[in-house]
């Protein structure tokens, strides 16, 4: 049975943690040693986030923009100025 996504991600994090901070890693060797896909390990090493932390493609606003819009709406409601949809 294939490993679950979470198990592979845990091994990827362990592989990244094993990289000394002052050396350039051999991604192919780490991928073989930790039994993870080389492309995914390389992507995580270069800063790509996991699918579970991505947030989805339909998210139009960033979290900061969404919070700012929520604050504007609350302020307008407090002033009894009702906004339209």
PDB file as gemmi writes it, atoms N, CA and C in Angstrom:
CRYST1    1.000    1.000    1.000  90.00  90.00  90.00 P 1                      
ATOM      1  N   UNK A   1       0.846  -1.180   0.000  1.00  0.00           N  
ATOM      2  CA  UNK A   1       0.000   0.000   0.000  1.00  0.00           C  
ATOM      3  C   UNK A   1       0.888   1.239   0.000  1.00  0.00           C  
ATOM      4  N   UNK A   2       0.596   2.222  -0.850  1.00  0.00           N  
ATOM      5  CA  UNK A   2       1.414   3.438  -0.898  1.00  0.00           C  
ATOM      6  C   UNK A   2       1.313   4.232   0.398  1.00  0.00           C  
ATOM      7  N   UNK A   3       2.373   4.977   0.665  1.00  0.00           N  
ATOM      8  CA  UNK A   3       2.386   5.820   1.865  1.00  0.00           C  
ATOM      9  C   UNK A   3       1.402   6.962   1.707  1.00  0.00           C  
ATOM     10  N   UNK A   4       0.860   7.419   2.827  1.00  0.00           N  
ATOM     11  CA  UNK A   4      -0.084   8.525   2.789  1.00  0.00           C  
ATOM     12  C   UNK A   4       0.667   9.843   2.569  1.00  0.00           C  
ATOM     13  N   UNK A   5      -0.066  10.845   2.178  1.00  0.00           N  
ATOM     14  CA  UNK A   5       0.516  12.170   1.928  1.00  0.00           C  
ATOM     15  C   UNK A   5       1.202  12.693   3.192  1.00  0.00           C  
ATOM     16  N   UNK A   6       0.559  12.519   4.341  1.00  0.00           N  
ATOM     17  CA  UNK A   6       1.126  13.028   5.600  1.00  0.00           C  
ATOM     18  C   UNK A   6       2.428  12.312   5.970  1.00  0.00           C  
ATOM     19  N   UNK A   7       2.492  10.999   5.699  1.00  0.00           N  
ATOM     20  CA  UNK A   7       3.721  10.253   5.995  1.00  0.00           C  
ATOM     21  C   UNK A   7       4.875  10.744   5.125  1.00  0.00           C  
ATOM     22  N   UNK A   8       4.601  10.975   3.851  1.00  0.00           N  
ATOM     23  CA  UNK A   8       5.641  11.468   2.947  1.00  0.00           C  
ATOM     24  C   UNK A   8       6.083  12.865   3.370  1.00  0.00           C  
ATOM     25  N   UNK A   9       5.125  13.719   3.725  1.00  0.00           N  
ATOM     26  CA  UNK A   9       5.478  15.080   4.161  1.00  0.00           C  
ATOM     27  C   UNK A   9       6.317  15.051   5.430  1.00  0.00           C  
ATOM     28  N   UNK A  10       6.034  14.132   6.333  1.00  0.00           N  
ATOM     29  CA  UNK A  10       6.835  14.015   7.558  1.00  0.00           C  
ATOM     30  C   UNK A  10       8.270  13.618   7.221  1.00  0.00           C  
ATOM     31  N   UNK A  11       8.441  12.693   6.277  1.00  0.00           N  
ATOM     32  CA  UNK A  11       9.786  12.290   5.867  1.00  0.00           C  
ATOM     33  C   UNK A  11      10.495  13.434   5.130  1.00  0.00           C  
ATOM     34  N   UNK A  12       9.755  14.218   4.360  1.00  0.00           N  
ATOM     35  CA  UNK A  12      10.355  15.368   3.682  1.00  0.00           C  
ATOM     36  C   UNK A  12      10.858  16.375   4.711  1.00  0.00           C  
ATOM     37  N   UNK A  13      10.065  16.639   5.729  1.00  0.00           N  
ATOM     38  CA  UNK A  13      10.493  17.572   6.775  1.00  0.00           C  
ATOM     39  C   UNK A  13      11.722  17.045   7.513  1.00  0.00           C  
ATOM     40  N   UNK A  14      11.774  15.725   7.733  1.00  0.00           N  
ATOM     41  CA  UNK A  14      12.942  15.132   8.381  1.00  0.00           C  
ATOM     42  C   UNK A  14      14.174  15.270   7.487  1.00  0.00           C  
ATOM     43  N   UNK A  15      13.989  15.082   6.184  1.00  0.00           N  
ATOM     44  CA  UNK A  15      15.109  15.226   5.242  1.00  0.00           C  
ATOM     45  C   UNK A  15      15.623  16.660   5.237  1.00  0.00           C  
ATOM     46  N   UNK A  16      14.723  17.619   5.215  1.00  0.00           N  
ATOM     47  CA  UNK A  16      15.131  19.029   5.216  1.00  0.00           C  
ATOM     48  C   UNK A  16      15.821  19.389   6.527  1.00  0.00           C  
ATOM     49  N   UNK A  17      15.342  18.827   7.632  1.00  0.00           N  
ATOM     50  CA  UNK A  17      15.954  19.102   8.934  1.00  0.00           C  
ATOM     51  C   UNK A  17      17.362  18.513   9.028  1.00  0.00           C  
ATOM     52  N   UNK A  18      17.636  17.479   8.255  1.00  0.00           N  
ATOM     53  CA  UNK A  18      18.952  16.842   8.328  1.00  0.00           C  
ATOM     54  C   UNK A  18      20.014  17.571   7.505  1.00  0.00           C  
ATOM     55  N   UNK A  19      19.627  18.592   6.763  1.00  0.00           N  
ATOM     56  CA  UNK A  19      20.570  19.333   5.920  1.00  0.00           C  
ATOM     57  C   UNK A  19      21.345  20.324   6.789  1.00  0.00           C  
ATOM     58  N   UNK A  20      22.672  20.244   6.763  1.00  0.00           N  
ATOM     59  CA  UNK A  20      23.453  21.239   7.523  1.00  0.00           C  
ATOM     60  C   UNK A  20      23.242  22.634   6.934  1.00  0.00           C  
ATOM     61  N   UNK A  21      23.161  23.655   7.767  1.00  0.00           N  
ATOM     62  CA  UNK A  21      22.848  24.997   7.270  1.00  0.00           C  
ATOM     63  C   UNK A  21      23.929  25.609   6.378  1.00  0.00           C  
ATOM     64  N   UNK A  22      25.154  25.150   6.474  1.00  0.00           N  
ATOM     65  CA  UNK A  22      26.238  25.769   5.715  1.00  0.00           C  
ATOM     66  C   UNK A  22      26.621  24.995   4.454  1.00  0.00           C  
ATOM     67  N   UNK A  23      25.847  23.978   4.077  1.00  0.00           N  
ATOM     68  CA  UNK A  23      26.187  23.163   2.911  1.00  0.00           C  
ATOM     69  C   UNK A  23      25.019  23.079   1.933  1.00  0.00           C  
ATOM     70  N   UNK A  24      25.338  22.988   0.655  1.00  0.00           N  
ATOM     71  CA  UNK A  24      24.329  22.788  -0.371  1.00  0.00           C  
ATOM     72  C   UNK A  24      23.981  21.301  -0.392  1.00  0.00           C  
ATOM     73  N   UNK A  25      22.705  20.959  -0.301  1.00  0.00           N  
ATOM     74  CA  UNK A  25      22.331  19.543  -0.185  1.00  0.00           C  
ATOM     75  C   UNK A  25      22.354  18.831  -1.540  1.00  0.00           C  
ATOM     76  N   UNK A  26      22.541  17.524  -1.478  1.00  0.00           N  
ATOM     77  CA  UNK A  26      22.381  16.662  -2.641  1.00  0.00           C  
ATOM     78  C   UNK A  26      20.940  16.139  -2.560  1.00  0.00           C  
ATOM     79  N   UNK A  27      20.037  16.807  -3.266  1.00  0.00           N  
ATOM     80  CA  UNK A  27      18.604  16.513  -3.167  1.00  0.00           C  
ATOM     81  C   UNK A  27      18.305  15.085  -3.604  1.00  0.00           C  
ATOM     82  N   UNK A  28      18.952  14.627  -4.676  1.00  0.00           N  
ATOM     83  CA  UNK A  28      18.691  13.265  -5.188  1.00  0.00           C  
ATOM     84  C   UNK A  28      19.056  12.208  -4.146  1.00  0.00           C  
ATOM     85  N   UNK A  29      20.194  12.379  -3.495  1.00  0.00           N  
ATOM     86  CA  UNK A  29      20.604  11.409  -2.481  1.00  0.00           C  
ATOM     87  C   UNK A  29      19.673  11.451  -1.269  1.00  0.00           C  
ATOM     88  N   UNK A  30      19.298  12.662  -0.843  1.00  0.00           N  
ATOM     89  CA  UNK A  30      18.358  12.767   0.279  1.00  0.00           C  
ATOM     90  C   UNK A  30      17.020  12.123  -0.059  1.00  0.00           C  
ATOM     91  N   UNK A  31      16.557  12.311  -1.286  1.00  0.00           N  
ATOM     92  CA  UNK A  31      15.288  11.717  -1.698  1.00  0.00           C  
ATOM     93  C   UNK A  31      15.358  10.195  -1.642  1.00  0.00           C  
ATOM     94  N   UNK A  32      16.481   9.637  -2.081  1.00  0.00           N  
ATOM     95  CA  UNK A  32      16.635   8.169  -2.005  1.00  0.00           C  
ATOM     96  C   UNK A  32      16.718   7.704  -0.559  1.00  0.00           C  
ATOM     97  N   UNK A  33      17.507   8.416   0.256  1.00  0.00           N  
ATOM     98  CA  UNK A  33      17.697   8.006   1.653  1.00  0.00           C  
ATOM     99  C   UNK A  33      16.399   8.052   2.451  1.00  0.00           C  
ATOM    100  N   UNK A  34      15.555   9.047   2.199  1.00  0.00           N  
ATOM    101  CA  UNK A  34      14.318   9.206   2.958  1.00  0.00           C  
ATOM    102  C   UNK A  34      13.095   8.661   2.225  1.00  0.00           C  
ATOM    103  N   UNK A  35      13.308   8.084   1.038  1.00  0.00           N  
ATOM    104  CA  UNK A  35      12.238   7.473   0.235  1.00  0.00           C  
ATOM    105  C   UNK A  35      11.095   8.458  -0.020  1.00  0.00           C  
ATOM    106  N   UNK A  36      11.460   9.608  -0.585  1.00  0.00           N  
ATOM    107  CA  UNK A  36      10.476  10.633  -0.926  1.00  0.00           C  
ATOM    108  C   UNK A  36      10.694  11.044  -2.381  1.00  0.00           C  
ATOM    109  N   UNK A  37       9.682  11.616  -3.030  1.00  0.00           N  
ATOM    110  CA  UNK A  37       9.850  12.093  -4.405  1.00  0.00           C  
ATOM    111  C   UNK A  37      10.866  13.248  -4.468  1.00  0.00           C  
ATOM    112  N   UNK A  38      11.809  13.130  -5.390  1.00  0.00           N  
ATOM    113  CA  UNK A  38      12.862  14.129  -5.505  1.00  0.00           C  
ATOM    114  C   UNK A  38      12.306  15.509  -5.849  1.00  0.00           C  
ATOM    115  N   UNK A  39      11.315  15.546  -6.735  1.00  0.00           N  
ATOM    116  CA  UNK A  39      10.768  16.848  -7.143  1.00  0.00           C  
ATOM    117  C   UNK A  39      10.068  17.551  -5.988  1.00  0.00           C  
ATOM    118  N   UNK A  40       9.358  16.780  -5.167  1.00  0.00           N  
ATOM    119  CA  UNK A  40       8.666  17.395  -4.029  1.00  0.00           C  
ATOM    120  C   UNK A  40       9.654  17.858  -2.965  1.00  0.00           C  
ATOM    121  N   UNK A  41      10.688  17.057  -2.734  1.00  0.00           N  
ATOM    122  CA  UNK A  41      11.714  17.457  -1.768  1.00  0.00           C  
ATOM    123  C   UNK A  41      12.412  18.726  -2.238  1.00  0.00           C  
ATOM    124  N   UNK A  42      12.734  18.805  -3.512  1.00  0.00           N  
ATOM    125  CA  UNK A  42      13.369  19.997  -4.053  1.00  0.00           C  
ATOM    126  C   UNK A  42      12.454  21.214  -3.918  1.00  0.00           C  
ATOM    127  N   UNK A  43      11.177  21.030  -4.194  1.00  0.00           N  
ATOM    128  CA  UNK A  43      10.228  22.140  -4.084  1.00  0.00           C  
ATOM    129  C   UNK A  43      10.123  22.628  -2.640  1.00  0.00           C  
ATOM    130  N   UNK A  44      10.054  21.714  -1.674  1.00  0.00           N  
ATOM    131  CA  UNK A  44       9.964  22.112  -0.264  1.00  0.00           C  
ATOM    132  C   UNK A  44      11.242  22.814   0.178  1.00  0.00           C  
ATOM    133  N   UNK A  45      12.381  22.316  -0.291  1.00  0.00           N  
ATOM    134  CA  UNK A  45      13.661  22.947   0.059  1.00  0.00           C  
ATOM    135  C   UNK A  45      13.720  24.374  -0.479  1.00  0.00           C  
ATOM    136  N   UNK A  46      13.135  24.591  -1.648  1.00  0.00           N  
ATOM    137  CA  UNK A  46      13.139  25.918  -2.272  1.00  0.00           C  
ATOM    138  C   UNK A  46      12.011  26.817  -1.799  1.00  0.00           C  
ATOM    139  N   UNK A  47      11.188  26.354  -0.852  1.00  0.00           N  
ATOM    140  CA  UNK A  47      10.216  27.237  -0.231  1.00  0.00           C  
ATOM    141  C   UNK A  47       8.760  27.016  -0.579  1.00  0.00           C  
ATOM    142  N   UNK A  48       8.431  26.049  -1.422  1.00  0.00           N  
ATOM    143  CA  UNK A  48       7.024  25.807  -1.739  1.00  0.00           C  
ATOM    144  C   UNK A  48       6.333  25.215  -0.514  1.00  0.00           C  
ATOM    145  N   UNK A  49       5.122  25.678  -0.239  1.00  0.00           N  
ATOM    146  CA  UNK A  49       4.387  25.186   0.924  1.00  0.00           C  
ATOM    147  C   UNK A  49       3.605  23.924   0.555  1.00  0.00           C  
ATOM    148  N   UNK A  50       3.117  23.218   1.562  1.00  0.00           N  
ATOM    149  CA  UNK A  50       2.387  21.978   1.341  1.00  0.00           C  
ATOM    150  C   UNK A  50       0.969  22.250   0.863  1.00  0.00           C  
ATOM    151  N   UNK A  51       0.333  21.225   0.312  1.00  0.00           N  
ATOM    152  CA  UNK A  51      -1.047  21.371  -0.148  1.00  0.00           C  
ATOM    153  C   UNK A  51      -1.974  21.731   0.999  1.00  0.00           C  
ATOM    154  N   UNK A  52      -1.727  21.184   2.175  1.00  0.00           N  
ATOM    155  CA  UNK A  52      -2.615  21.452   3.308  1.00  0.00           C  
ATOM    156  C   UNK A  52      -2.500  22.895   3.795  1.00  0.00           C  
ATOM    157  N   UNK A  53      -1.394  23.565   3.495  1.00  0.00           N  
ATOM    158  CA  UNK A  53      -1.212  24.962   3.905  1.00  0.00           C  
ATOM    159  C   UNK A  53      -1.439  25.952   2.779  1.00  0.00           C  
ATOM    160  N   UNK A  54      -1.815  25.453   1.614  1.00  0.00           N  
ATOM    161  CA  UNK A  54      -1.898  26.308   0.431  1.00  0.00           C  
ATOM    162  C   UNK A  54      -3.047  27.294   0.496  1.00  0.00           C  
ATOM    163  N   UNK A  55      -4.234  26.864   0.898  1.00  0.00           N  
ATOM    164  CA  UNK A  55      -5.360  27.777   1.022  1.00  0.00           C  
ATOM    165  C   UNK A  55      -6.371  27.676  -0.097  1.00  0.00           C  
ATOM    166  N   UNK A  56      -6.040  27.056  -1.183  1.00  0.00           N  
ATOM    167  CA  UNK A  56      -7.005  26.863  -2.254  1.00  0.00           C  
ATOM    168  C   UNK A  56      -6.863  27.863  -3.380  1.00  0.00           C  
ATOM    169  N   UNK A  57      -7.299  27.468  -4.558  1.00  0.00           N  
ATOM    170  CA  UNK A  57      -7.184  28.322  -5.732  1.00  0.00           C  
ATOM    171  C   UNK A  57      -8.290  29.361  -5.794  1.00  0.00           C  
ATOM    172  N   UNK A  58      -9.391  29.142  -5.142  1.00  0.00           N  
ATOM    173  CA  UNK A  58     -10.514  30.064  -5.221  1.00  0.00           C  
ATOM    174  C   UNK A  58     -10.408  31.215  -4.234  1.00  0.00           C  
ATOM    175  N   UNK A  59      -9.335  31.280  -3.514  1.00  0.00           N  
ATOM    176  CA  UNK A  59      -9.151  32.348  -2.543  1.00  0.00           C  
ATOM    177  C   UNK A  59      -8.648  33.592  -3.268  1.00  0.00           C  
ATOM    178  N   UNK A  60      -9.496  34.604  -3.366  1.00  0.00           N  
ATOM    179  CA  UNK A  60      -9.166  35.807  -4.117  1.00  0.00           C  
ATOM    180  C   UNK A  60      -8.356  36.776  -3.260  1.00  0.00           C  
ATOM    181  N   UNK A  61      -8.709  36.908  -1.997  1.00  0.00           N  
ATOM    182  CA  UNK A  61      -8.032  37.852  -1.107  1.00  0.00           C  
ATOM    183  C   UNK A  61      -7.006  37.132  -0.249  1.00  0.00           C  
ATOM    184  N   UNK A  62      -5.959  37.842   0.100  1.00  0.00           N  
ATOM    185  CA  UNK A  62      -5.023  37.306   1.074  1.00  0.00           C  
ATOM    186  C   UNK A  62      -5.671  37.408   2.455  1.00  0.00           C  
ATOM    187  N   UNK A  63      -5.066  36.799   3.431  1.00  0.00           N  
ATOM    188  CA  UNK A  63      -5.621  36.830   4.788  1.00  0.00           C  
ATOM    189  C   UNK A  63      -5.656  38.270   5.315  1.00  0.00           C  
ATOM    190  N   UNK A  64      -4.588  39.027   5.040  1.00  0.00           N  
ATOM    191  CA  UNK A  64      -4.545  40.424   5.497  1.00  0.00           C  
ATOM    192  C   UNK A  64      -5.631  41.261   4.825  1.00  0.00           C  
ATOM    193  N   UNK A  65      -5.839  41.060   3.533  1.00  0.00           N  
ATOM    194  CA  UNK A  65      -6.881  41.801   2.824  1.00  0.00           C  
ATOM    195  C   UNK A  65      -8.268  41.442   3.347  1.00  0.00           C  
ATOM    196  N   UNK A  66      -8.475  40.150   3.637  1.00  0.00           N  
ATOM    197  CA  UNK A  66      -9.762  39.717   4.157  1.00  0.00           C  
ATOM    198  C   UNK A  66     -10.042  40.330   5.525  1.00  0.00           C  
ATOM    199  N   UNK A  67      -9.017  40.401   6.371  1.00  0.00           N  
ATOM    200  CA  UNK A  67      -9.183  41.003   7.696  1.00  0.00           C  
ATOM    201  C   UNK A  67      -9.465  42.499   7.570  1.00  0.00           C  
ATOM    202  N   UNK A  68      -8.778  43.179   6.653  1.00  0.00           N  
ATOM    203  CA  UNK A  68      -9.006  44.612   6.457  1.00  0.00           C  
ATOM    204  C   UNK A  68     -10.424  44.866   5.963  1.00  0.00           C  
ATOM    205  N   UNK A  69     -10.904  44.053   5.041  1.00  0.00           N  
ATOM    206  CA  UNK A  69     -12.261  44.207   4.539  1.00  0.00           C  
ATOM    207  C   UNK A  69     -13.275  43.959   5.653  1.00  0.00           C  
ATOM    208  N   UNK A  70     -13.010  42.960   6.481  1.00  0.00           N  
ATOM    209  CA  UNK A  70     -13.898  42.699   7.621  1.00  0.00           C  
ATOM    210  C   UNK A  70     -13.950  43.874   8.575  1.00  0.00           C  
ATOM    211  N   UNK A  71     -12.808  44.503   8.825  1.00  0.00           N  
ATOM    212  CA  UNK A  71     -12.772  45.673   9.712  1.00  0.00           C  
ATOM    213  C   UNK A  71     -13.537  46.849   9.117  1.00  0.00           C  
ATOM    214  N   UNK A  72     -13.427  47.045   7.808  1.00  0.00           N  
ATOM    215  CA  UNK A  72     -14.168  48.119   7.140  1.00  0.00           C  
ATOM    216  C   UNK A  72     -15.667  47.886   7.276  1.00  0.00           C  
ATOM    217  N   UNK A  73     -16.086  46.652   7.057  1.00  0.00           N  
ATOM    218  CA  UNK A  73     -17.517  46.319   7.152  1.00  0.00           C  
ATOM    219  C   UNK A  73     -18.018  46.547   8.577  1.00  0.00           C  
ATOM    220  N   UNK A  74     -17.251  46.118   9.574  1.00  0.00           N  
ATOM    221  CA  UNK A  74     -17.657  46.321  10.968  1.00  0.00           C  
ATOM    222  C   UNK A  74     -17.752  47.811  11.308  1.00  0.00           C  
ATOM    223  N   UNK A  75     -16.803  48.602  10.813  1.00  0.00           N  
ATOM    224  CA  UNK A  75     -16.820  50.041  11.072  1.00  0.00           C  
ATOM    225  C   UNK A  75     -18.039  50.692  10.427  1.00  0.00           C  
ATOM    226  N   UNK A  76     -18.370  50.302   9.198  1.00  0.00           N  
ATOM    227  CA  UNK A  76     -19.534  50.853   8.508  1.00  0.00           C  
ATOM    228  C   UNK A  76     -20.829  50.464   9.230  1.00  0.00           C  
ATOM    229  N   UNK A  77     -20.899  49.231   9.717  1.00  0.00           N  
ATOM    230  CA  UNK A  77     -22.089  48.812  10.458  1.00  0.00           C  
ATOM    231  C   UNK A  77     -22.209  49.569  11.770  1.00  0.00           C  
ATOM    232  N   UNK A  78     -21.083  49.852  12.423  1.00  0.00           N  
ATOM    233  CA  UNK A  78     -21.112  50.618  13.669  1.00  0.00           C  
ATOM    234  C   UNK A  78     -21.596  52.044  13.422  1.00  0.00           C  
ATOM    235  N   UNK A  79     -21.295  52.594  12.240  1.00  0.00           N  
ATOM    236  CA  UNK A  79     -21.741  53.941  11.879  1.00  0.00           C  
ATOM    237  C   UNK A  79     -23.158  53.915  11.295  1.00  0.00           C  
ATOM    238  N   UNK A  80     -23.754  52.738  11.272  1.00  0.00           N  
ATOM    239  CA  UNK A  80     -25.093  52.489  10.726  1.00  0.00           C  
ATOM    240  C   UNK A  80     -25.163  52.843   9.232  1.00  0.00           C  
ATOM    241  N   UNK A  81     -24.068  52.661   8.545  1.00  0.00           N  
ATOM    242  CA  UNK A  81     -24.029  52.779   7.098  1.00  0.00           C  
ATOM    243  C   UNK A  81     -23.993  51.363   6.552  1.00  0.00           C  
ATOM    244  N   UNK A  82     -25.086  50.936   5.982  1.00  0.00           N  
ATOM    245  CA  UNK A  82     -25.159  49.537   5.539  1.00  0.00           C  
ATOM    246  C   UNK A  82     -24.611  49.412   4.137  1.00  0.00           C  
ATOM    247  N   UNK A  83     -23.713  48.473   3.972  1.00  0.00           N  
ATOM    248  CA  UNK A  83     -23.072  48.276   2.677  1.00  0.00           C  
ATOM    249  C   UNK A  83     -23.905  47.321   1.828  1.00  0.00           C  
ATOM    250  N   UNK A  84     -23.795  47.503   0.526  1.00  0.00           N  
ATOM    251  CA  UNK A  84     -24.477  46.614  -0.399  1.00  0.00           C  
ATOM    252  C   UNK A  84     -23.574  45.432  -0.717  1.00  0.00           C  
ATOM    253  N   UNK A  85     -24.171  44.369  -1.185  1.00  0.00           N  
ATOM    254  CA  UNK A  85     -23.388  43.165  -1.534  1.00  0.00           C  
ATOM    255  C   UNK A  85     -22.519  43.438  -2.731  1.00  0.00           C  
TER     256      UNK A  85                                                      
END                                                                             
